[in-house]
Amino acid sequence: MKNRNIKLFLTADLCSQFGAGMIIAALGWCALDKSGSNQLVAAITSINIIAGIFTSFFAGLIIDIFPKKNITIFSHLLRSLFVVVPLTLLFINGYNSSLLLLIALSNGLGWNLYYPASKGLLQEISSDEELVKTNSGAEITMQIGLFSSGALAGSLYKLWGFNVILLIALILFVISLILTTFIKVNNLKTNLKQKNGMLNVYIEGLRYFQKHPTIFWLGLVLYIPFIGAGLINTILPGYSVTNLNADSIVYGLIDMAYGIGACVVGFTIIGLTKKLSTNKIIVIGFLLGAVTGLILYANTSKLIAGLMFFICGLCGPGIRSLIFSLIMKHVPNEVLGRAMTTWNLISLVIQVTVTFLLGKIMDFISPAWGFLIYSLIILSGLALFLSIMNKVGEYKKIFSDQPTQLTSNK
């Protein structure tokens, strides 16, 4: 936090993620409140994911060709503009389910461009020694934003409605845009587009994975908790109403418990790595995440639900902080955008498939069944990570403190 650039980045990231988190939390509740359909909630999540899939096809190229700071600023501008249109129409015409779908579309486009661009920007302004700390800080700001904002969104929705939440989110996006402009980056001018052509640039990014397959599989492990978090967003509104008999305020507080857990792990993960190996922390995180899903499936208590979400917040973000730090340390900045969007694309395809199934199951059986699917997804991440641990060679290099030759610029 002595680094001015990092302070600006984390503050901007907090505002951005808080705005996005408020929209995500209120969007699902508004859809369920107005329609009573878990399928509409799943459809909103699916559109968000499909928009992310579309973005991922070109986002990696854009991020690696143009300055990552500029792309981050553009993503803030894009989300701001996409909030203005439905907000104006909601004020004029009132509720319409198609406007909720439009907001979900805009969030999918904006966030899936912002996230890899912002991670690339964070890599540019951090030294190798700072990566674990800065990633922990970024994980804290993201989780405070995406999940802790749920409590405020639930209260505001009950008091003043959905329009006020959109207005606050719009203001936060604009603040993020302004703060990001003050970050100073020594951009290395890239001629990738002019030199090689767009298609060849994309192919070169894929060839990096061909040379370093362990990095590819680690990236997939990294995105398993993202898939789980997406499922939680789909499950929680219906689960709160049907299984917990809760209103929007309780729903928001349970959602916030995840963010609190993420903040706790963000502050403690560095000390934890001094007592336990990275491997053990990741394995324990996956196991705890799977167990909490099983407990939530059988649970009807609001208090236990909040506790389990707190534990989920410890697990997923902790796993991401550790793996992100490893990836940023070894993946060259000039290919990071393509790498992240490739992982993101694969994870989004999985999410949209699982979410469609999830909506059907929640409507025809029970929302609680969604947590069984959540546990299965988390266990698949554990199985994939254990299979990577059994490999030798590059995996040992990645988890070693010794200098490696994994990248061209390290």
C-alpha positions, 0 to 999 in steps of 0.5 A: 500500500506504499505504492501509489499506483496500487492504492489507486488501483485497489480503490478503483477496483473496490468501487467497480466491483461494489457497483457490479456486485450491487447490480448482480445481487439486486438483479437476481432478487428483482427477477424473482420478486417480479416474476416468481421464476427461478428460470428467469433468474437462471436466464439472466445468469445465462445471458450474462455468461453468453455475453462473457463468452462473446467478449472472450473471443476478442478481449484477449487480443485487444488486451494484449495489443492495446495498453491495459490501462486504456482497456480498463478505462474503456470497460468502465465507460462501457458499463456506465453507458449500458447502465444509463439506457435501462435506468432511463427506460425504467424511470420512464416506462417502469419494470420490464423483464427485457430490461433486466436481460439487457442489464445482464448483457451489459454486465457480461460484456463489461465485466469480462473485458474489465477483469482480465484487463485489470489483472494485466494492469495489476501485473504491470504495476506490481513487482514479483515480490508484491504479487501475493500481497497485491493479489490478496488486496485485489481479492479483498476489494473484489469480494467486498464489492461483489458479495458484501455489496449484497447486504446494501443492495438488499436493504436499498431494494426493500427501501427504494427499489431497483432504480436507486441501486442502478444509479449508485452503481453508475456513480461508482463506475464513473469514480472507478474510471476517473481513479484509473486515469491517474495510474501511471504505467510505463507502457511498452508499445506493442506492434503485435497487430501490425507485425503478425496479424490478428489471427496469428497473434491469437494462435501465438497465445495458444502456442504458449499453452502448448509449450506450458500445458501445466500452466493451462491446467492451473488456469482451469483450476483457477477458474473453478471457484469462479464457476462456483461463485456464479452458481451461488448467485443463481441459487441464493435468491430461490434458496433464500425464499424457499428453504430459508423463508427469508426477505431481501435483507436476509438474502443480502446479509447471507450474500455478504457473509461470502465477502466477509470470508473473502476479506478474512482470507485476503488478510491472512493468506500470506501468514498462512502460506508460512505455516502450510504449503501452497498445495495443502492450502489449495486442497483444504480449500476445495474440500471445505468448499465441497462440504459447505455445499453439502451442508447447505443442501440439507440446511434450513437455518438462516444462521447456518447458511450465513456461516457456510457462505462465510466458509465458502468465502474463505475457500474460493478467494483463497485458492484464487489468490494463490494460483493467480500469484503463481500465474502472474509470476510466470506468464509474460504480460504480453500473453496474459490477456489471451491466456486469461480470456481462454480460461474464461471462455472455457469456464463460461461455456461450463457455466452456461451449460450448468446454469441452464440445468440448474434453473430447471432443477430448482424450479422442478425439484428444489433450489437446495439441489443447486448446492449439490451441483455446486459441490460436484463442481468444486470436487472436480476442481480438486480432482483436476488439481490433484492430477496436476500435483502428480505431475513432475517437471514444470509443476515443480518449477512453478511451485519452486522459489528458484528462478525458472525459465518458464517465460521469455521475460523472467 
